[in-house]
Amino acid sequence: MRIFITGASGFIGGQVTESLAAEHEVLALSRSERSAELVRSRGARPVLGSLGAVAVADLEGVDAVIHCAAFVEEWGTREQFWEANVTGTRQLLEVARAAGVARFVHIGTEAALFDGRDLLDVDETHPYPERQRFLYSETKAEAERLVLAANAPGFTTISLRPRFVWGPGDQTVLPTVLRMAREGRFAWIDGGKVRTSTTHVANLVHGVTLALERGQGGQAYFVADDGVRTVREVLTRLAATQGVALPNRSLPGKVARALAAMTEGAWRLLRLQSQPPLTRFTAAMLSSSVTVRTDKARAELGYAPVITVDEGIAGLSSAHEREQAGAAAGGAAAGAGSGVGAEVQAAVA
């Protein structure tokens, strides 16, 4: 199969690319030579271009498009979110259909349904909120609407909705938590007691692979790990894989949401370009329970997790231990008598 992937230099897209390139011909949209080099290292052929400006010729002979790219920052302008998540998706759908692509798999998110309130044990019948409160949620919901509405004879469109993606290569959740902990800025919201579904990236990749051949067109599917956990359990275990213990201090959810709203207001008033230390979206997500059902994916895609949470945690711990051992060995060899080995060990401690 010839597959075209967007977002291949990112966390999810990179894992999808590397997995599929082992058995398929994979083309990957690349915005720069640096991105192209990363794509090559993952076994795919780069196609230089940008989201929103993909040409029909770029998709010549392509059987399926996997759309992983999105603007996933916590902070940005309406134009940034809309151009990447909505306009970019619309244009990609148009050229994919014009090029005769048979299948379009979109990486969506449960956040498309999130308006700041709990989402408990929800399935795909749960409606989009009447009023969207967050730019990410609003634009991802609109992008998914476009994808599902584009389904037509000869052009099958599917949206996968993972929740809380984690695993090797994570560039957002765990690195942010670790940085905040090391800077002394981490605090739980409501003690981390809210409950969440999670999706190991290997399970999402498995879902994508299944969606290339299975599933009903014009449908969305939740994919997630087995079981439900508290946010505290998830983040504590993830941080521990990197040798970091998270502190106990906590803020009430109402206080965190109020602080986030005031902070965002100040950032807009002062026209600051940096990201606020706490956003409304993050405060709301960390003080809301969000759990999803995967019955539909199991029945129609044949989905089941290929890795358990315990196995995923063990894998991250093992990888970190190997990195530490390699860094220590390399530092000792390069810095014997100079103190470099001690500096390397301190940097990874």
Short mmCIF file of the C-alpha atoms (twelve columns), coordinates in Angstrom:
data_MODEL
# 
_entry.id   MODEL 
# 
loop_
_atom_site.group_PDB 
_atom_site.id 
_atom_site.type_symbol 
_atom_site.label_atom_id 
_atom_site.label_alt_id 
_atom_site.label_comp_id 
_atom_site.label_asym_id 
_atom_site.label_seq_id 
_atom_site.Cartn_x 
_atom_site.Cartn_y 
_atom_site.Cartn_z 
_atom_site.pdbx_PDB_model_num 
ATOM 1   C CA . MET A 1   0.000   0.000  0.000  1 
ATOM 2   C CA . ARG A 2   1.175   3.537  -0.749 1 
ATOM 3   C CA . ILE A 3   0.452   5.804  2.222  1 
ATOM 4   C CA . PHE A 4   0.800   9.571  2.667  1 
ATOM 5   C CA . ILE A 5   1.237   10.831 6.241  1 
ATOM 6   C CA . THR A 6   1.119   14.332 7.692  1 
ATOM 7   C CA . GLY A 7   2.754   15.171 11.007 1 
ATOM 8   C CA . ALA A 8   5.418   12.494 10.541 1 
ATOM 9   C CA . SER A 9   8.040   14.491 12.428 1 
ATOM 10  C CA . GLY A 10  5.838   14.640 15.529 1 
ATOM 11  C CA . PHE A 11  5.120   12.171 18.309 1 
ATOM 12  C CA . ILE A 12  2.101   10.301 16.956 1 
ATOM 13  C CA . GLY A 13  2.883   10.772 13.278 1 
ATOM 14  C CA . GLY A 14  6.450   9.642  13.810 1 
ATOM 15  C CA . GLN A 15  5.406   6.421  15.508 1 
ATOM 16  C CA . VAL A 16  2.813   5.736  12.800 1 
ATOM 17  C CA . THR A 17  5.375   6.418  10.069 1 
ATOM 18  C CA . GLU A 18  8.040   4.169  11.525 1 
ATOM 19  C CA . SER A 19  5.596   1.314  12.056 1 
ATOM 20  C CA . LEU A 20  3.973   1.434  8.624  1 
ATOM 21  C CA . ALA A 21  7.220   2.018  6.701  1 
ATOM 22  C CA . ALA A 22  8.290   -1.492 7.650  1 
ATOM 23  C CA . GLU A 23  5.599   -2.963 5.374  1 
ATOM 24  C CA . HIS A 24  4.363   -0.177 3.106  1 
ATOM 25  C CA . GLU A 25  5.643   2.596  0.876  1 
ATOM 26  C CA . VAL A 26  5.259   5.690  3.026  1 
ATOM 27  C CA . LEU A 27  5.399   9.296  1.850  1 
ATOM 28  C CA . ALA A 28  5.493   11.991 4.514  1 
ATOM 29  C CA . LEU A 29  4.798   15.703 4.286  1 
ATOM 30  C CA . SER A 30  7.876   17.651 5.416  1 
ATOM 31  C CA . ARG A 31  8.071   21.404 5.952  1 
ATOM 32  C CA . SER A 32  11.870  21.653 6.118  1 
ATOM 33  C CA . GLU A 33  15.030  19.752 5.328  1 
ATOM 34  C CA . ARG A 34  15.431  19.024 9.023  1 
ATOM 35  C CA . SER A 35  11.972  17.464 9.078  1 
ATOM 36  C CA . ALA A 36  12.760  15.582 5.853  1 
ATOM 37  C CA . GLU A 37  15.881  14.078 7.400  1 
ATOM 38  C CA . LEU A 38  13.878  12.886 10.390 1 
ATOM 39  C CA . VAL A 39  11.296  11.366 8.052  1 
ATOM 40  C CA . ARG A 40  14.028  9.505  6.164  1 
ATOM 41  C CA . SER A 41  15.387  8.127  9.420  1 
ATOM 42  C CA . ARG A 42  11.936  6.661  10.051 1 
ATOM 43  C CA . GLY A 43  11.937  4.816  6.739  1 
ATOM 44  C CA . ALA A 44  9.685   7.138  4.724  1 
ATOM 45  C CA . ARG A 45  10.218  9.352  1.681  1 
ATOM 46  C CA . PRO A 46  9.752   13.064 2.401  1 
ATOM 47  C CA . VAL A 47  7.483   15.224 0.271  1 
ATOM 48  C CA . LEU A 48  8.478   18.842 0.773  1 
ATOM 49  C CA . GLY A 49  5.495   21.106 1.387  1 
ATOM 50  C CA . SER A 50  3.193   22.405 4.071  1 
ATOM 51  C CA . LEU A 51  -0.255  21.641 5.406  1 
ATOM 52  C CA . GLY A 52  -2.827  23.638 3.480  1 
ATOM 53  C CA . ALA A 53  -0.749  23.611 0.298  1 
ATOM 54  C CA . VAL A 54  -0.564  19.921 -0.617 1 
ATOM 55  C CA . ALA A 55  -0.737  19.362 -4.376 1 
ATOM 56  C CA . VAL A 56  -2.730  16.673 -6.148 1 
ATOM 57  C CA . ALA A 57  0.549   15.526 -7.690 1 
ATOM 58  C CA . ASP A 58  1.934   14.882 -4.193 1 
ATOM 59  C CA . LEU A 59  -0.741  12.195 -3.738 1 
ATOM 60  C CA . GLU A 60  -0.310  10.491 -7.105 1 
ATOM 61  C CA . GLY A 61  -0.795  6.740  -6.692 1 
ATOM 62  C CA . VAL A 62  -1.521  7.067  -2.966 1 
ATOM 63  C CA . ASP A 63  -3.986  4.536  -1.539 1 
ATOM 64  C CA . ALA A 64  -4.509  6.110  1.880  1 
ATOM 65  C CA . VAL A 65  -3.853  9.364  3.710  1 
ATOM 66  C CA . ILE A 66  -3.206  9.395  7.458  1 
ATOM 67  C CA . HIS A 67  -3.672  12.907 8.787  1 
ATOM 68  C CA . CYS A 68  -1.755  13.289 12.073 1 
ATOM 69  C CA . ALA A 69  -0.686  16.932 11.805 1 
ATOM 70  C CA . ALA A 70  -2.420  19.511 13.988 1 
ATOM 71  C CA . PHE A 71  -1.772  22.647 15.996 1 
ATOM 72  C CA . VAL A 72  -1.666  21.147 19.477 1 
ATOM 73  C CA . GLU A 73  -0.128  23.983 21.464 1 
ATOM 74  C CA . GLU A 74  -1.854  25.107 24.657 1 
ATOM 75  C CA . TRP A 75  -1.653  28.726 23.581 1 
ATOM 76  C CA . GLY A 76  -2.066  30.452 20.242 1 
ATOM 77  C CA . THR A 77  -4.263  32.709 18.151 1 
ATOM 78  C CA . ARG A 78  -7.557  31.736 16.581 1 
ATOM 79  C CA . GLU A 79  -5.881  32.069 13.194 1 
ATOM 80  C CA . GLN A 80  -3.126  29.599 14.139 1 
ATOM 81  C CA . PHE A 81  -5.566  26.987 15.404 1 
ATOM 82  C CA . TRP A 82  -8.013  27.461 12.537 1 
ATOM 83  C CA . GLU A 83  -5.452  27.496 9.719  1 
ATOM 84  C CA . ALA A 84  -3.742  24.304 10.855 1 
ATOM 85  C CA . ASN A 85  -6.627  22.259 12.201 1 
ATOM 86  C CA . VAL A 86  -9.520  23.295 9.962  1 
ATOM 87  C CA . THR A 87  -8.230  24.912 6.777  1 
ATOM 88  C CA . GLY A 88  -5.367  22.431 6.526  1 
ATOM 89  C CA . THR A 89  -7.709  19.466 6.960  1 
ATOM 90  C CA . ARG A 90  -10.224 20.825 4.435  1 
ATOM 91  C CA . GLN A 91  -7.547  21.342 1.779  1 
ATOM 92  C CA . LEU A 92  -6.049  17.897 2.361  1 
ATOM 93  C CA . LEU A 93  -9.466  16.265 2.005  1 
ATOM 94  C CA . GLU A 94  -10.051 18.105 -1.284 1 
ATOM 95  C CA . VAL A 95  -6.751  17.092 -2.883 1 
ATOM 96  C CA . ALA A 96  -6.992  13.533 -1.564 1 
ATOM 97  C CA . ARG A 97  -10.347 13.050 -3.216 1 
ATOM 98  C CA . ALA A 98  -9.170  14.760 -6.423 1 
ATOM 99  C CA . ALA A 99  -6.136  12.450 -6.531 1 
ATOM 100 C CA . GLY A 100 -8.304  9.349  -6.235 1 
ATOM 101 C CA . VAL A 101 -7.169  8.378  -2.745 1 
ATOM 102 C CA . ALA A 102 -9.438  5.607  -1.472 1 
ATOM 103 C CA . ARG A 103 -9.113  6.080  2.295  1 
ATOM 104 C CA . PHE A 104 -8.552  8.982  4.682  1 
ATOM 105 C CA . VAL A 105 -7.760  8.324  8.360  1 
ATOM 106 C CA . HIS A 106 -7.844  11.351 10.635 1 
ATOM 107 C CA . ILE A 107 -6.298  11.464 14.097 1 
ATOM 108 C CA . GLY A 108 -8.949  13.197 16.146 1 
ATOM 109 C CA . THR A 109 -9.312  13.585 19.890 1 
ATOM 110 C CA . GLU A 110 -11.830 13.272 22.677 1 
ATOM 111 C CA . ALA A 111 -11.121 16.974 23.309 1 
ATOM 112 C CA . ALA A 112 -13.485 17.720 20.420 1 
ATOM 113 C CA . LEU A 113 -16.283 16.881 22.884 1 
ATOM 114 C CA . PHE A 114 -14.805 18.706 25.873 1 
ATOM 115 C CA . ASP A 115 -16.360 21.934 27.138 1 
ATOM 116 C CA . GLY A 116 -14.865 22.010 30.621 1 
ATOM 117 C CA . ARG A 117 -17.195 19.473 32.216 1 
ATOM 118 C CA . ASP A 118 -16.691 15.787 33.029 1 
ATOM 119 C CA . LEU A 119 -16.970 13.285 30.190 1 
ATOM 120 C CA . LEU A 120 -17.752 9.996  31.907 1 
ATOM 121 C CA . ASP A 121 -17.808 6.664  30.085 1 
ATOM 122 C CA . VAL A 122 -18.709 8.393  26.810 1 
ATOM 123 C CA . ASP A 123 -19.064 6.666  23.467 1 
ATOM 124 C CA . GLU A 124 -19.302 7.927  19.895 1 
ATOM 125 C CA . THR A 125 -22.973 8.896  20.261 1 
ATOM 126 C CA . HIS A 126 -21.979 11.721 22.621 1 
ATOM 127 C CA . PRO A 127 -22.662 15.026 20.807 1 
ATOM 128 C CA . TYR A 128 -20.271 17.876 20.218 1 
ATOM 129 C CA . PRO A 129 -20.924 20.671 22.724 1 
ATOM 130 C CA . GLU A 130 -23.326 23.394 21.639 1 
ATOM 131 C CA . ARG A 131 -20.799 25.976 22.777 1 
ATOM 132 C CA . GLN A 132 -17.068 25.383 22.489 1 
ATOM 133 C CA . ARG A 133 -14.925 27.084 25.148 1 
ATOM 134 C CA . PHE A 134 -11.433 26.197 23.908 1 
ATOM 135 C CA . LEU A 135 -9.797  26.870 20.537 1 
ATOM 136 C CA . TYR A 136 -8.192  23.438 20.363 1 
ATOM 137 C CA . SER A 137 -11.477 21.666 21.069 1 
ATOM 138 C CA . GLU A 138 -13.416 23.888 18.673 1 
ATOM 139 C CA . THR A 139 -11.037 23.480 15.746 1 
ATOM 140 C CA . LYS A 140 -10.491 19.750 16.215 1 
ATOM 141 C CA . ALA A 141 -14.263 19.250 16.346 1 
ATOM 142 C CA . GLU A 142 -14.706 21.237 13.135 1 
ATOM 143 C CA . ALA A 143 -11.904 19.302 11.445 1 
ATOM 144 C CA . GLU A 144 -13.530 16.008 12.419 1 
ATOM 145 C CA . ARG A 145 -16.899 17.188 11.099 1 
ATOM 146 C CA . LEU A 146 -15.256 17.925 7.760  1 
ATOM 147 C CA . VAL A 147 -13.594 14.513 7.654  1 
ATOM 148 C CA . LEU A 148 -16.737 12.543 8.451  1 
ATOM 149 C CA . ALA A 149 -18.896 14.613 6.095  1 
ATOM 150 C CA . ALA A 150 -16.451 13.999 3.224  1 
ATOM 151 C CA . ASN A 151 -17.141 10.251 3.222  1 
ATOM 152 C CA . ALA A 152 -18.436 9.155  -0.168 1 
ATOM 153 C CA . PRO A 153 -18.423 6.144  -2.492 1 
ATOM 154 C CA . GLY A 154 -14.800 5.450  -3.337 1 
ATOM 155 C CA . PHE A 155 -13.554 7.778  -0.602 1 
ATOM 156 C CA . THR A 156 -13.780 6.284  2.888  1 
ATOM 157 C CA . THR A 157 -13.116 8.666  5.761  1 
ATOM 158 C CA . ILE A 158 -12.575 7.669  9.399  1 
ATOM 159 C CA . SER A 159 -11.610 9.590  12.537 1 
ATOM 160 C CA . LEU A 160 -9.803  7.924  15.433 1 
ATOM 161 C CA . ARG A 161 -10.130 9.523  18.853 1 
ATOM 162 C CA . PRO A 162 -7.350  8.640  21.303 1 
ATOM 163 C CA . ARG A 163 -7.383  10.019 24.846 1 
ATOM 164 C CA . PHE A 164 -4.175  11.110 26.659 1 
ATOM 165 C CA . VAL A 165 -1.576  9.638  24.302 1 
ATOM 166 C CA . TRP A 166 1.649   8.592  26.027 1 
ATOM 167 C CA . GLY A 167 4.687   6.434  25.441 1 
ATOM 168 C CA . PRO A 168 8.183   6.620  23.937 1 
ATOM 169 C CA . GLY A 169 8.756   9.790  21.954 1 
ATOM 170 C CA . ASP A 170 6.169   11.888 23.829 1 
ATOM 171 C CA . GLN A 171 7.027   15.537 23.196 1 
ATOM 172 C CA . THR A 172 4.302   17.203 25.248 1 
ATOM 173 C CA . VAL A 173 2.753   15.702 28.393 1 
ATOM 174 C CA . LEU A 174 5.651   13.999 30.171 1 
ATOM 175 C CA . PRO A 175 8.356   16.523 29.184 1 
ATOM 176 C CA . THR A 176 6.131   19.354 30.464 1 
ATOM 177 C CA . VAL A 177 5.440   17.606 33.765 1 
ATOM 178 C CA . LEU A 178 9.131   16.842 34.268 1 
ATOM 179 C CA . ARG A 179 10.174  20.401 33.492 1 
ATOM 180 C CA . MET A 180 7.634   21.860 35.894 1 
ATOM 181 C CA . ALA A 181 8.676   19.422 38.640 1 
ATOM 182 C CA . ARG A 182 12.354  20.232 38.219 1 
ATOM 183 C CA . GLU A 183 11.607  23.966 38.258 1 
ATOM 184 C CA . GLY A 184 9.515   23.597 41.408 1 
ATOM 185 C CA . ARG A 185 6.335   24.724 39.625 1 
ATOM 186 C CA . PHE A 186 4.349   21.490 39.596 1 
ATOM 187 C CA . ALA A 187 1.143   21.187 41.622 1 
ATOM 188 C CA . TRP A 188 -1.793  18.817 41.392 1 
ATOM 189 C CA . ILE A 189 -5.264  20.145 40.716 1 
ATOM 190 C CA . ASP A 190 -7.815  18.680 43.124 1 
ATOM 191 C CA . GLY A 191 -5.088  16.316 44.246 1 
ATOM 192 C CA . GLY A 192 -5.071  14.599 40.857 1 
ATOM 193 C CA . LYS A 193 -8.146  12.612 41.889 1 
ATOM 194 C CA . VAL A 194 -10.070 12.974 38.619 1 
ATOM 195 C CA . ARG A 195 -10.220 9.865  36.448 1 
ATOM 196 C CA . THR A 196 -8.955  9.419  32.931 1 
ATOM 197 C CA . SER A 197 -8.651  7.009  30.055 1 
ATOM 198 C CA . THR A 198 -5.223  6.798  28.397 1 
ATOM 199 C CA . THR A 199 -3.851  5.576  25.073 1 
ATOM 200 C CA . HIS A 200 -0.340  4.176  24.728 1 
ATOM 201 C CA . VAL A 201 1.011   5.285  21.375 1 
ATOM 202 C CA . ALA A 202 1.517   1.649  20.307 1 
ATOM 203 C CA . ASN A 203 -2.200  1.036  20.804 1 
ATOM 204 C CA . LEU A 204 -3.019  4.100  18.718 1 
ATOM 205 C CA . VAL A 205 -0.680  2.928  15.966 1 
ATOM 206 C CA . HIS A 206 -2.476  -0.421 16.049 1 
ATOM 207 C CA . GLY A 207 -5.798  1.379  15.686 1 
ATOM 208 C CA . VAL A 208 -4.475  3.328  12.691 1 
ATOM 209 C CA . THR A 209 -3.281  0.131  11.034 1 
ATOM 210 C CA . LEU A 210 -6.708  -1.444 11.481 1 
ATOM 211 C CA . ALA A 211 -8.461  1.656  10.139 1 
ATOM 212 C CA . LEU A 212 -6.541  1.365  6.868  1 
ATOM 213 C CA . GLU A 213 -8.689  -1.630 6.001  1 
ATOM 214 C CA . ARG A 214 -11.598 -1.767 8.451  1 
ATOM 215 C CA . GLY A 215 -14.288 0.457  9.874  1 
ATOM 216 C CA . GLN A 216 -17.333 2.202  8.460  1 
ATOM 217 C CA . GLY A 217 -16.809 5.339  6.450  1 
ATOM 218 C CA . GLY A 218 -18.016 8.576  7.989  1 
ATOM 219 C CA . GLN A 219 -17.561 7.222  11.522 1 
ATOM 220 C CA . ALA A 220 -15.443 8.145  14.554 1 
ATOM 221 C CA . TYR A 221 -13.852 5.589  16.885 1 
ATOM 222 C CA . PHE A 222 -12.419 5.938  20.382 1 
ATOM 223 C CA . VAL A 223 -9.193  3.984  20.954 1 
ATOM 224 C CA . ALA A 224 -7.709  3.645  24.441 1 
ATOM 225 C CA . ASP A 225 -5.853  1.425  26.873 1 
ATOM 226 C CA . ASP A 226 -7.746  -1.012 29.040 1 
ATOM 227 C CA . GLY A 227 -8.951  0.380  32.360 1 
ATOM 228 C CA . VAL A 228 -9.441  3.793  33.944 1 
ATOM 229 C CA . ARG A 229 -7.011  5.524  36.320 1 
ATOM 230 C CA . THR A 230 -6.661  8.732  38.258 1 
ATOM 231 C CA . VAL A 231 -4.572  11.513 36.772 1 
ATOM 232 C CA . ARG A 232 -2.369  11.273 39.866 1 
ATOM 233 C CA . GLU A 233 -1.630  7.610  39.273 1 
ATOM 234 C CA . VAL A 234 -0.858  8.157  35.587 1 
ATOM 235 C CA . LEU A 235 1.436   11.164 36.013 1 
ATOM 236 C CA . THR A 236 3.148   9.742  39.106 1 
ATOM 237 C CA . ARG A 237 4.005   6.518  37.296 1 
ATOM 238 C CA . LEU A 238 5.146   8.326  34.153 1 
ATOM 239 C CA . ALA A 239 7.408   10.682 36.099 1 
ATOM 240 C CA . ALA A 240 8.827   7.767  38.076 1 
ATOM 241 C CA . THR A 241 10.033  6.131  34.837 1 
ATOM 242 C CA . GLN A 242 12.410  9.095  34.543 1 
ATOM 243 C CA . GLY A 243 13.452  8.975  38.185 1 
ATOM 244 C CA . VAL A 244 11.342  11.978 39.195 1 
ATOM 245 C CA . ALA A 245 9.026   12.042 42.230 1 
ATOM 246 C CA . LEU A 246 6.192   14.544 41.932 1 
ATOM 247 C CA . PRO A 247 5.411   16.785 44.922 1 
ATOM 248 C CA . ASN A 248 2.197   16.557 46.966 1 
ATOM 249 C CA . ARG A 249 1.064   20.176 46.854 1 
ATOM 250 C CA . SER A 250 -2.302  20.790 45.243 1 
ATOM 251 C CA . LEU A 251 -4.712  23.527 44.197 1 
ATOM 252 C CA . PRO A 252 -8.522  23.301 44.270 1 
ATOM 253 C CA . GLY A 253 -9.945  22.997 40.768 1 
ATOM 254 C CA . LYS A 254 -12.026 26.183 41.110 1 
ATOM 255 C CA . VAL A 255 -8.962  28.147 42.154 1 
ATOM 256 C CA . ALA A 256 -6.859  26.735 39.312 1 
ATOM 257 C CA . ARG A 257 -9.523  27.597 36.748 1 
ATOM 258 C CA . ALA A 258 -9.872  31.132 38.084 1 
ATOM 259 C CA . LEU A 259 -6.094  31.643 38.078 1 
ATOM 260 C CA . ALA A 260 -5.871  30.334 34.523 1 
ATOM 261 C CA . ALA A 261 -8.602  32.712 33.340 1 
ATOM 262 C CA . MET A 262 -6.903  35.689 35.011 1 
ATOM 263 C CA . THR A 263 -3.515  34.691 33.616 1 
ATOM 264 C CA . GLU A 264 -4.831  34.356 30.075 1 
ATOM 265 C CA . GLY A 265 -6.537  37.736 30.430 1 
ATOM 266 C CA . ALA A 266 -3.281  39.362 31.500 1 
ATOM 267 C CA . TRP A 267 -1.357  37.744 28.636 1 
ATOM 268 C CA . ARG A 268 -3.874  39.052 26.104 1 
ATOM 269 C CA . LEU A 269 -4.021  42.512 27.654 1 
ATOM 270 C CA . LEU A 270 -0.244  42.815 27.622 1 
ATOM 271 C CA . ARG A 271 0.008   41.069 24.236 1 
ATOM 272 C CA . LEU A 272 2.652   38.697 25.527 1 
ATOM 273 C CA . GLN A 273 3.967   36.199 22.986 1 
ATOM 274 C CA . SER A 274 5.058   33.545 25.467 1 
ATOM 275 C CA . GLN A 275 2.767   30.782 26.719 1 
ATOM 276 C CA . PRO A 276 1.027   31.475 30.042 1 
ATOM 277 C CA . PRO A 277 2.158   29.243 32.917 1 
ATOM 278 C CA . LEU A 278 -1.403  27.889 33.190 1 
ATOM 279 C CA . THR A 279 -4.104  27.953 30.507 1 
ATOM 280 C CA . ARG A 280 -7.868  27.571 30.875 1 
ATOM 281 C CA . PHE A 281 -7.793  24.422 28.754 1 
ATOM 282 C CA . THR A 282 -5.133  22.732 30.887 1 
ATOM 283 C CA . ALA A 283 -6.775  23.738 34.166 1 
ATOM 284 C CA . ALA A 284 -10.129 22.427 32.953 1 
ATOM 285 C CA . MET A 285 -8.682  19.172 31.640 1 
ATOM 286 C CA . LEU A 286 -6.764  18.464 34.850 1 
ATOM 287 C CA . SER A 287 -9.812  19.113 37.012 1 
ATOM 288 C CA . SER A 288 -12.269 17.042 34.926 1 
ATOM 289 C CA . SER A 289 -12.758 13.301 34.651 1 
ATOM 290 C CA . VAL A 290 -12.603 12.107 31.039 1 
ATOM 291 C CA . THR A 291 -13.188 8.428  30.312 1 
ATOM 292 C CA . VAL A 292 -14.165 6.800  27.022 1 
ATOM 293 C CA . ARG A 293 -15.570 3.505  25.768 1 
ATOM 294 C CA . THR A 294 -13.898 1.484  23.014 1 
ATOM 295 C CA . ASP A 295 -16.761 -0.954 22.297 1 
ATOM 296 C CA . LYS A 296 -17.336 0.418  18.795 1 
ATOM 297 C CA . ALA A 297 -13.665 0.163  17.816 1 
ATOM 298 C CA . ARG A 298 -13.523 -3.373 19.150 1 
ATOM 299 C CA . ALA A 299 -16.638 -4.402 17.210 1 
ATOM 300 C CA . GLU A 300 -16.010 -2.622 13.902 1 
ATOM 301 C CA . LEU A 301 -12.208 -2.297 13.690 1 
ATOM 302 C CA . GLY A 302 -11.310 -5.447 15.596 1 
ATOM 303 C CA . TYR A 303 -9.378  -3.230 18.011 1 
ATOM 304 C CA . ALA A 304 -7.860  -4.428 21.274 1 
ATOM 305 C CA . PRO A 305 -4.827  -2.973 23.051 1 
ATOM 306 C CA . VAL A 306 -1.548  -4.572 21.994 1 
ATOM 307 C CA . ILE A 307 0.288   -3.318 25.074 1 
ATOM 308 C CA . THR A 308 -0.869  -2.952 28.669 1 
ATOM 309 C CA . VAL A 309 -0.256  0.106  30.810 1 
ATOM 310 C CA . ASP A 310 2.096   -1.882 33.043 1 
ATOM 311 C CA . GLU A 311 4.095   -3.042 30.008 1 
ATOM 312 C CA . GLY A 312 4.271   0.498  28.664 1 
ATOM 313 C CA . ILE A 313 5.497   1.872  31.994 1 
ATOM 314 C CA . ALA A 314 8.117   -0.874 32.227 1 
ATOM 315 C CA . GLY A 315 9.292   -0.050 28.719 1 
ATOM 316 C CA . LEU A 316 9.768   3.634  29.536 1 
ATOM 317 C CA . SER A 317 11.669  2.758  32.720 1 
ATOM 318 C CA . SER A 318 13.966  0.357  30.862 1 
ATOM 319 C CA . ALA A 319 14.645  2.904  28.140 1 
ATOM 320 C CA . HIS A 320 15.538  5.549  30.724 1 
ATOM 321 C CA . GLU A 321 17.887  3.176  32.526 1 
ATOM 322 C CA . ARG A 322 19.651  2.390  29.235 1 
ATOM 323 C CA . GLU A 323 20.000  6.100  28.485 1 
ATOM 324 C CA . GLN A 324 21.468  6.755  31.914 1 
ATOM 325 C CA . ALA A 325 23.905  3.876  31.580 1 
ATOM 326 C CA . GLY A 326 24.954  5.031  28.109 1 
ATOM 327 C CA . ALA A 327 25.378  8.630  29.230 1 
ATOM 328 C CA . ALA A 328 27.381  7.601  32.268 1 
ATOM 329 C CA . ALA A 329 29.631  5.280  30.254 1 
ATOM 330 C CA . GLY A 330 30.180  7.847  27.535 1 
ATOM 331 C CA . GLY A 331 30.855  10.614 30.024 1 
ATOM 332 C CA . ALA A 332 33.319  8.522  31.982 1 
ATOM 333 C CA . ALA A 333 35.236  7.606  28.817 1 
ATOM 334 C CA . ALA A 334 35.329  11.153 27.481 1 
ATOM 335 C CA . GLY A 335 35.907  12.964 30.754 1 
ATOM 336 C CA . ALA A 336 38.243  10.811 32.795 1 
ATOM 337 C CA . GLY A 337 40.066  13.153 35.174 1 
ATOM 338 C CA . SER A 338 38.114  16.203 33.981 1 
ATOM 339 C CA . GLY A 339 34.828  15.930 35.866 1 
ATOM 340 C CA . VAL A 340 32.764  15.609 32.661 1 
ATOM 341 C CA . GLY A 341 31.366  12.232 33.686 1 
ATOM 342 C CA . ALA A 342 30.030  13.696 36.922 1 
ATOM 343 C CA . GLU A 343 28.421  16.543 34.995 1 
ATOM 344 C CA . VAL A 344 26.672  14.122 32.639 1 
ATOM 345 C CA . GLN A 345 25.386  12.044 35.541 1 
ATOM 346 C CA . ALA A 346 24.101  15.171 37.277 1 
ATOM 347 C CA . ALA A 347 22.313  16.288 34.116 1 
ATOM 348 C CA . VAL A 348 20.336  13.051 33.852 1 
ATOM 349 C CA . ALA A 349 19.719  12.581 37.582 1 
# 
